[in-house]
Amino acid sequence: MLFYDIELTTIPKIKYNCMAIAPSYKAELPKNEGLFELCYVVSGEFVYQSPSITVACESGHIYPILFGKKCEIYSENDRPVKMYSVGIECGLNVKTVRSGTLSDAEIRELMTSLLAGNRFLLPADGFSSDDFDFIVPYMKKIVSCTPGERIGEETHALSLIIEFMSRITKASMDCVAFGTKAFSTSAIAYSEMAVSYIIKNYRKKISVTDMAEEFGLTPNYLHAIFKQVKGVTIIDYLTKYRMDTAKTYIERFGLKAYEAAELVGIDDPAYFSRIFKKLYGKSISEFKKGT
């Protein structure tokens, strides 16, 4: 099975998110190397071609589509093709991974890098929603968002997309590993639960103790497995998530530092400004001048 190892090197932006209904046609997708699409086929089918792969995309499956490739779309029983589509634009580094060809050491190295960095493993051959029941609910939530209409909506949609791709990555990693895991299943599961908790509650005050109590764990155990799987502490992960979100607010909506800080649950503007410069190498005013 072939997978795309996709690293996001800049803050992603939503180019489009919609439900599309199309008749039969042939098209060449835009040659934008910084754009890729998550496409869930509700009905009908289409053929996606690149120099190295041809995929017959079936209904009931989700596929990542890299742009600058050829795409043929067909109707099914004279009915139009129906699909949910999300276009994401950002800097990309893309590699291919084929399951069954990696050694145990290579699998462990891949899994460690995927869990620690802003990288995702997406199946070029597609995943079926019959096998992974989270696919359709996530796609429906994402396409129902309306970025640009109000503050926070695009950030909410991006959070859903990142969380969704993380879940697909986890399923992909299980396929690649064939039972050989660098970390225990429970450690990975609780770490992903912690990430989901952060995404849903980052605007509020969050403590490791409250989070651990939510999951029925001790704080020390949750801290240890999160650090093992993600390579950073929960607090460092939370801080980085808040700051990346605030940076998006400042970049997209021109908010002042204290406004962005308040929106992401940081009540000390001086602390916010200090962490901003530490993370991004420039002050907020310098960042605004460069945007």
Secondary structure, 3 states (H helix, E strand, C coil): CEEEEEEECCCCEEEEEEEEEECCEEEECCCCCCEEEEEEEEECEEEEECCCCEEEECCCEEEEEECCCEEEEECECCECEEEEEEEEECCEEEEEEECCCCCHHHHHHHHHHHHHCCEEEEECCCEECCCCCCHHHHHHHHHHCCCCCCCCHHHHHHHHHHHHHHHHHHHHHHHHHCCCCCCCHHHHHHHHHHHHHHHHHCCCCCCHHHHHHHHCCCHHHHHHHHHHHHCCCHHHHHHHHHHHHHHHHHHHHCCCHHHHHHHCCCCCHHHHHHHHHHHHCCCHHHHHHHC
